[in-house]
C-alpha cells in the first residue's frame, strides 16, 4: 500500500513545470546586461573577458544557427516546389512576393525620411561630444562594391557559378535560385524516381529541424554572451549625445510595426499582436543577437504551423531576408538625414526623392555584404554629396539601433508569408486558429 501511495507523489515531483524558451532567453538577456555593465567599469578585465570568452561564446550560437540554415532552406524549398507546387503558381507567388516587398520597404524608407524631417535627430548635436569610430573597413567594402548595384548586378548575384561554394558561403539568394530550378526539374521527373528523392529530402529537412531544436537549447547562453559584449563595449553613457537619434529610430520602428504592418495584417484578416505572440521567442533572439539569420529556421516552421503552405513559406521567408529588410530600410532615411542635419546640409524634396530611389536599389544590391548597413549608408551619402565621416560618429552605438532594426526585419518576414498565402487563397485558417489556441494551453 505504501508503494502505491508513493507513486503519484513521485510522478508529481517528476512533472515540475519547465521554464519556457522565451523566459530562459529573457533571463539570459538580463544576466548578460548585468555582466556587461560590470565589465564596462573594469576596462582591464573587459578586453580579456570579451575576447577570451564572451565573444566566442556568442559566435558559437551564430555559427550553430548558420550551420542549419542552408540545408533547411534547400530541402524545404525543393519539397515545396516538387511535392505540391507547379511552375505557374510559383511564378505568380514570386511576382506577388516581390511586389509586396518593394511596396513595404519603400514605405519604410519614406517613413524614415518623414520622421527625420519632422523630428530632426541631428539638429543641435554637438560634434565635440561625439565619439569617433574607425569606419575604414566599410569604406573599403563600399569602394569594392562600387558599380555592383543595379538590377543587372543583382541578377548576376542571384545566379551561382558554383552552387556548392554558394552554399558554403551561406548566400541565400543563389541557394533559393538553384532550389527553385532543382524543384521544377524534379517535378518533371517520373514519379518512381521523384518520390524517393522527396522522401530523402523530407528526412533531411525533419532531421535538420530536430538539430535546430538542439541548437536552441544553447540560445540563452549565446544571447547572454552577445548582449554582454554589446553593453560592455560601449556602456550606456555613450548613448547620451546620440539619445535623440536612438529615440527617433525606435519610434519609427514601433510606428512601422504597429501602424504599417498592423494595418497590412488587418487588411488580410490577421492581428499583428497575435503575430507578436506567435514569434515572441524569435523576436527576443533576433533583438539580442542583431542577427535575423538566427531565427530563420524557426520562423519558417512557425509560419507553416500557423497555416501557411510549405510551398509559400519556404520561398517567401528566405527571399525576404534580402528583399524585405523593413528595419534597415527605415534607418536608411533616418541615418542619411541625421548626417545631413549634423553638418547643416539642407536636402530638398527633389534630393530626397532621388535618395528614395537610390536606397530602393542599393538596399537590395548590398544585402549579404558584411556590415551592409554601413555600406548602403556610405553609398547613399556619397550619392547625395554628404560627408562620409558623419557615420563614424554613430558607428559606436549602431548596435543598439541594430537590435531594433533586426527585430522589425523578423516581424516583416513573418507577416509576409501570411499575406501572400491569404492573397493566393491558400491560407489554412483552421490550422492557424488551432496553433494560436495551443499557445495558450
N, C-alpha and C positions, 0 to 999 in steps of 0.2 A: 504493500500500500504506500510505503514511504517513497519508493522509487517512482510509483505512478504519480504521486503528488508533486515530486520534484521536477518531473519532465516539463510541464508547462512553464515552471519558473525558469528553467534553463533556456527554453525556447524564447521566453520574453527577454532574457538577457542577451541572447544572440541577435535579436531583432531590434537593436538600437537604431534610431533614425540616423541616416548617413547625411553628412553635410553635403549639400549640392555643389556642383562645379562653380556656379556663379558666386556662391558665398566663399568657397575656397580661394577663388581668384581675387575677390574683394579683400579678403584677409591678407593675401599676398601683396596686394596693392598698398594697403595701409602699412604693412610691415616694411615694404620697400621704401615708401616715402619717409618713414621714421629713420630707417638706416641711412638714407640719402641725406637727410637733414643733419644727422650726427656727423657723417663723413665730410659734409660741406664745411664744418667748423674745424676740421683737423686736416689741413692740406697735406701734411707729410704722410698720413695714413691713407688719404683719399686715393692717391695715384696707385699705390700698391694694391689697395682693395679693389679698385675698378679694373686695372689691367690684369691682376693676378687671379681674380675670382668672379666678380660681378659681371663684367662684360662677356667673358667666355661662357658663364652660366646662362646669360641671356641669349647669346648667339647659338647655344645648343638648341634652345627651343625653336628659334627661327629656322635653323637648318633642318631640324626634325620635320617641321611642317612642310618646308620646301621640298623635302625628300619625297613626300607622298603626293604633292600637288599634280605633277605631270602624269604619273601613272593613272591617277583618278580621272583627270580631265580626258586623257586619251581613251581609256577603256570605256568610260561612261558615255562620251560623245559618239564613239563608234557604235555602241549598243543602241543609243537613242536614235541614230540615223538608220542603221542597217536593220535594227529589230522592229521598229514601229513607225519610222518616218518614211518620207519619199522626197525625191529631188525637188518637186514643185512646191510642196509645203515648206521645205527647208528654205528655198529661195524667198518665199513670202515672209516667213518668220524672220529671216535675215534682214530683209528690207525694212520691215516694221521696227525691228530692234535698232537698226542704225538711225532711222528717222527719229525714233523716240529718244535715243541717246543724244543726238545732235540738238534737239529741241530743249531737253532738260539741261544739258551742260551750257548751252548758250544763255538760257535764263539765269543760270548760276553766275556766269561771268557778268551779265548785266546787273544782277543784284549786287554783286561785289562792287561794281563801279558806282552804282546808285548810292549805296551806303558810304562808300569812300568820299563821294561828293558832298553828301549831306552831313556826315559826322566828322570829316577832316581828321583822320587819325594821325597824320604827320604834322599838322599845323601846331606851331608853338613848341615843338620838341627842340630841346637844347642839344645840339650836336656834341657839345663838350662833355655831356653826361653819358653819352652812349659808348658802350664797349665796342671794340673793333675786332672782328674775326677774319681770319685769312680765308678768302674765297677763291684763291688762285686755281685750285684744282677744278672748281666749277667753271672758271673762265677757260681753262684748257679744254674741258669737255665741250663747252659751247663752241670754241673755235674748231674742234674736231668735227662737230656735227653741223657746222655752218653749211648751208646748201643742201642739207639732207632732210629738209622739211618739205611739205607739199604732198599732193595726192599721189603722184607717181613714186616719190620716195617711200611713202607709206605702203604703197602697193608692193614695192620691191622688198620691203622689210617683212611683209606677210609671207612671201613665198620663200621657203627654205632651200638653200642649195645642198644642205646635208641635214636631214631630219634628226639624226642621232645627235649631232652637235647642238642643234636647236633644243632638243630635249635636255641635253647635258647642261646647257646654259639656263634652262628654265624659261625660255622665251615662249610665252603662251600663244601669241598670235600665229607664229608658224606651226605650232603644235595643233592649234584649232584648225588651221587651213588643211594640214595633212590629214587630220582626223575626219574632216568632212569628206575629202576625196576618198579616203580609205573606206569610210562607211558607205558612201554611194557605190563604190566599186564592189564592196562585199555584198551589198543589197542585190546586185545583178548576178551574183554567183548562184548556181543551183542550190536548192535547199539542203541537199545531202552534204554539201561542203560548207555552206554558210552556218548551219546550226551548231556544229562542233566548235567553230571559231567563236561564235557568240557565247556559247556555254563557257568556253575558256576565259573570254573577256569578262563575263559576269563573275566568274570565280575570282579573277584577279581584282576586279572592282570591289567585290564584297570583302575580300581579304584586306585590301588597302584601307577600306573604311574601318575595319577592325583595328588595323595598325594605327589609324588616326585616333581611335579611342584610347589606345595605349599611350600615344604621344600626349594626349590632352591631360593625362594624369600628371604630367610634368609642368603643365601650363601655369599653375600657381607659383611655382619656383622660378620659371622663366620670367613671368610678369614682375615678380618681386625684384629680381635682379635688374631687369631693364629699367624699371621706374626708379630704382635706387641710383643707377648710373645717371639718369636724367637729373634728378634732384641734387645729387652730389656734385655734378659738373657745373651747374650754373647757380644754384641756390635761388631762393625767391627774391632776394634783394636786387638781382639784376633785372627783374621784371619791371621795377618801378618806373624807369624812364620810358619804357615802352608799354606801359599798362594800358594805355588808350588803344594802341594797335591790337593788343591781345583781346581787349574787351570788344572792340568792333568786329574782330574776326569771329569770336564766339557768338556774338549777337547775330551775325549773318548766318552762321551755321545753324543756330536754333531756329531762326526765322525761315530759312530754306527748308529745314526738316519738317517743321510743324505746318507751315503755310503752303509752300510749293509742293513738297512731296505729300503732305497731308491732304491737300485738295486733289492732287492727282490720284491718290489712293481712294478717296471718297468717290470720285468720278467713275472709278472702276469697281466700286462696291466693297472696298476694304477700309479698315481703320488703321491709321498709321500707329496708333498707340497699341493696338493688338500686335502689329508687326514688331514694335519695340519689345514687347513681352516675349515674342517668339525667339528673337535673336539677341536677347539680353546678354547671354554668355559671350557671343561673338563680338558684341559692342564693347564689352569690358576688355576683352583680349586685344582687339584692334586699337582701342584707346590707349591701352598701357604699352603696347609694343610698337605703335606707329607703323604697323605693317598689316595691310589688308590681306596679304597672301596667307597670313597665319590662320585665317578663318575660311578660306575658300572651300576646302572640302566639306566642313561642317555646314556652310551656308548652302551649298548645293543639296546636301542631304536634307536639311530642314525645309527648304523650299519644295522639294519633292514630297516630303511628308505633309506639307501644308496644302497640297492639292495640285501642284504644278506638274505636268507630264515630264518625264525624264528627257524626252527629245527637246523640250524647250529649256529646261533648267541647265542641261549640260552645254547648251550653246550660248544662252544669254548671259549667265553668270560669269564664265571665264572671259567672254568678249567684253563685258562691262569693265573688267579690270584695266583695259586700255582705253576704251571709248566712253566710259561713264564715270569719270572722276569728279563728282559734284563738289566735294570739299576742296580739291585742288583748283577747280575752275573758279569757285568763289574767291579764293585767295589771290588768284591772278589779278583780278580787278583791284582788290584792296591793297595788295602789295605794290602794284605799279603806282597807284595814286599816293600811297604813303611816301614813296621815294620822291615823286614829283613835288608833293607838299613839303617834304623835308628840305628841298633845295629851292622852294618858292618858284617852281616852274608851273605855269598855267597850261592845262590841256583843255582845249575847247571841244565842242561837241563833235566836230569833224574828226579831230585827232582820236577821240575816244571810240568813235565808230570804227575807225581803222584798227585801233587796238583790239576791239572785239573780234574782228575778222582775223587778225594775226593770231590771237590766243586760241581761237577755234581750231586753227590749223596746227600751230606749234604744240598744243597740248596733246594732240594725237601722235605727232611725229616723234616727240621726245619721250613718250611714256616707255618705261622699262629701262631708261638710262639711269645709272646710279646718281642720286641727288637730282633727279629730273625736275623737281620743283624749282630749284635754283637755275637749272639750265633753261627752263622755259622763261622764267622771270628775267634772266640775263638777256636772252634773245629778244624779249618784249621791250625791255628798257633800251637796248641798243637800237631797235627799230623806231622807238619814239624819241631818240636822242637824249635820253635821261642818263645821269651819272651812274655808272655801274657800281661805284663804291658805296652807294646807298644800301645795297644788300649786305655789305659787310657789317653794318650796324645791327641788323636784325637776325643775322645768321645764328648768333649765340642763343637766342630764345626761340628759334624757329621750331624746335622740337615740341615746345609747349603748344604751339598752334597746330603743329602736325598731328598731335594726338586727336584734336577735334576734327581736323580735316579727314583723317583716316576713318574715324567712326562714321562720319557722314557718307564717305565713299561706300562703306559697308551697307548703310541704310538704303542708299540709292540702288546698289546692286542686288539687294534683297527684294526691293519693290519691283524692279524691272521685270523679272520673270513672271510675277503675279499679273502685271499689266499686260504683258504680251500673251500670256495664257488666256486671260479674260478677253482680250482683243480677238484672239483666234477662236474663242468659244470652246476652249479645251480645259478650262479650269474645273476641277472637281470640288464643288462647294461642300459636299457632304464629308469628303475626306478632310477638307480644311477645318470644318467645324469640329469634327471628331478629334483632330490633332490639338486644336486650341483647348477643347474640353479636357484632354489628357494632361495639359499643363497645370490645370487646377486640381487634378486628382491627387 
